[in-house]
Amino acid sequence: MSTPASPAAETEHRSYWEDLRDLLRCPRELWLTYAAIVFEYIGLYSFMSVLSLWLTSDFHFDDNAASNWFGIFSALLSLFAFLVGSIADVVGTRRTLIFSFGAAMATRAVMSVSSSAAVAMPALIAYSFALASGSPVLQTAVQKYSNKRTVAIAFSFFYIALNIGGVLSGQLIDRTKAFFADPATHHLVTRVVDLPIAGPTTLSAYRAIIGLGTVTAFFAFVATLFVRSDEALARAGLAQPSEKKPGAPRKNPLAVLAEVVRDRAFWRFMILIALLVFVKAIFVHMHSTWPKFITRERGEDFDWGGLWSLNSVLILGFVPVVTAFTRKVSAFRVIMIGSFITALSPFIFALGSSTPVQIAGIVVLTVGEALWSPRSYEYNVSIAPPGREATYVSLAVLPYFLAKFFVAMTSGRLLTAYCPPHGERHSGVMWCVIGLITLVGPVAILALRNVINPRDAAGAKPAAA
């Protein structure tokens, strides 16, 4: 198998603005995909940020039980994404996304109106499948609806769309919490809200936030309905060439999966993905550990949603600049440098819970993220053979299956040991432990760089095949 050409090599003599002009000429499906990403991630980011708090506040789960369910949800998300990737390559991008957003609407609605854990927990598991059906496919949609000249900038816009969702999710969280805050006690209370179809319903702040995610999933669903099928795009001359010969039988998903795992380059790729698990662990902690930490240190009425959305605000400014300056540098090298910077951020959070310290930690985390995370999406699909992108992306989440569960369980135990709801706290120690675990990833990537990506040592392509 030949080595896929590096986007950096292909754009060596092109300017950023030439790439941007070419991006604007891409079919409308790319821009509909970006719109769907924004709406879906408003709901997703707000859901992930309040999931642990919802389980504790509405169902009285302790930190360990809440983090276990957070871990189950995250692990199932990775497992289901692994299973549906090769199916999406067979079924098609449009159909998979329509199913994903439709199922997300239904499951979020059930979670928001249910006051029973016996109903809400099965809905939570079903939502993990709905979400897993769409997330990898959104990445492949960006690759499919762009082209080789614009793939790097297309994925930087993909990351911008994610973070527009992040900015708006922070506003959604804080404004909803403000509506449910008692002016006298500054604690969150329940209120009766007149809902369509359901009628007057008693909601907590966290159930309301999840319910608003139903609305954002609806808008993502509508955007996807306007995406043309692969066949229609081919007739319009807008689809990328397909390897499949006319009249050739469709491969079943298991055959696609078996073909991919026999590729030696795939296993080098998987080593990198497995090591990036340690770096991505900080984002699991920012959704499962940090909201409880900052709520306990600063009070229930503290507007932490807006503070964490600073990450997304900065990403919107950093990513275009970083893309412009690093577009000719191999994706692997940028990933390695950025992961080191991100891994330093927990040590800053260890300095205290004051707003300046939290801002400094978020800024350092974001600088690193702006370097490595957008290029990792590009790397995932650029290394894949044509027609196997969704399979590669879904297999890339496999290392997170056990890792997310482990990280989430660690979150509950760290909170119990160092940042309990009542009593003496040693939150700085908790963040130092998280930092040491996170730092394992970039150190190992650096040590194994010639194994993972041997040609990058010579400044060549992002992956050897």
Residue, then its C-alpha position, 0 to 999 in steps of 0.5 A: m500500500s502506498t503512503p497517502a500524500s501529506p496535506a502539508a506537502e500538497t499545499e507547500h506552494r499555496s497560501y492560506w488565503e488560496d486554501l480558504r478561497d478553495l474551501l468556499r468553493c466546496p459543495r454546500e454539504l460541507w457548510l451544512t455539516y459545519a452547521a450540524i456540528v455547531f448545533e449538536y455540540i451545543g447540546l453535547y458540551s452542555f450535557m457532558s459538563v452537567l452529567s455528573l452534577w445531574l446524577t448527584s443532584d437529581f438522583h442523589f448519586d455520590d461522587n463514586a456512583a456518579s463517576n462510574w455512570f459517567g465512565i459507563f457512558s463514556a466507555l459505551l460511547s467509544l465502544f459503539a463508535f468502534l462498532v458503527g464506523s464500518i457500518a457508516d462506510v457501507v450505509g452512507t454519511r447522510r443516512t447515518l447522521i439523520f439516524s444519529f440526530g433523530a435518536a439524540m432528540a428522543t433520548r435527551a427528551v426522555m432524560s430531561v423529563s424523567s425523575s426516575a433513575a430507572v428510566a433515565m439510565p437506560a435513556l443515557i445508554a441509548y443516547s451514547f449509541a445515538l451520539a456514537s453513530g454521528s460523531p465519527v461520521l461528522q469527521t468523515a463528512v468534512q473529509k468527504y465534502s472538502n478536497k485534498r487541497t483544502v483538507a487541513i483548513a477544512f479540519s481547522f474550520f471543523y474544530i472552529a465549529l466544535n468550539i462555537g458550540g462550546v462557547l454557546s453551551g457555556q452561555l446555555i449552562d449559565r443562563t439556565k442555572a440563573f433561571f433556577a437559582d434562588p435569589a435569597t439562598h443562591h442555591l439551585v431550586t426546581r421550577v415548573v416549566d410548561l413544555p410542548i407535548a409534556g405540559p407543566t413539568t417540574l424541572s431542575a436546572y440540570r434536567a432543563i439544560i439536557g432538555l435544551g439539547t433536544v432543541t439543538a439536536f433538532f436543528a442539526f437533524v434539519a441541517t442534515l436533511f438538506v445534505r444530498s446523497d453520495e449518488a446525487l453528488a456524484r451525478a453533480g460532479l461534486a463527489q470525490p472519486s470512488e474506488k468502487k467499480p460500477g456493479a461491484p458487490r458491497k463489502n460487509p462491515l466485517a470485511v471492511l474491518a478485517e481489511v483495515v486491521r491487516d494494514r501495518a500503518f494502522w497499528r503505528f497509528m493506533i500506538l499514537i492514538a493510545l498514547l494520546v488517551f493520556v492527554k485527552a484524559i484532561f478533557v474527561h476531567m474538565h467535564s467530570t472533575w472540574p465542575k464539581f471541584i469549582t462548584r464546591e470551592r466557589g459555590e453553586d451560583f458561580d458561573w463556571g459555564g462561562l469560565w470553561s467556555l473561555n476554552s472555546v472562545l480562545i480556540l476560535g482565535f487560536v486555531p486559524v492562526v495556528t493553522a496558518f503557521t503550522r500548515k506546512v509542518s507534519a501533523f505528527r510533529v504538531i501533535m507531539i508539541g501541542s500535547f506537551i503544552t496541554a499536559l502542563s495545565p493540571f499543574i496550574f489548576a493545582l495552584g488554587s481555585s481563584t479565577p485568575v488561576q483557573i483562567a491561566g490553566i484554561v489558557v495553557l490547556t487551550v494553547g496546546e489543544a489548538l496545536w494538537s487536536p485539530r491536526s489529530y482529526e486531519y491525521n485520522v482521515s489522511i492516513a486512511p485509504p479512500g472509502r475507509e475513513a469512517t472505519y479508521v476514525s471509529l477504530a481510533v476511539l477504541p483505546y478510549f473504551l477502557a481509558k474513559f471508564f478508568v479516568a471517570m472512575t478515578s475522577g470520583r475517587l479523587l474528588t472523594a479523597y481530595c475535594p469532598p462536598h464537606g470537610e477539609r480539601h486538598s484540591g491541589v494534590m488532586w490536580c497534581v495527580i491528574g497532571l502526572i498521569t496526563l504527562v505520560g502521553p507526550v513523554a511516551i510519544l516523544a520516546l517512541r516517535n521513530v516507531i510511531n512515525p519513522r519518516d517524520a524524523a526526516g521531516a517527511k509525511p505524517a504517516a508511514a504506510 
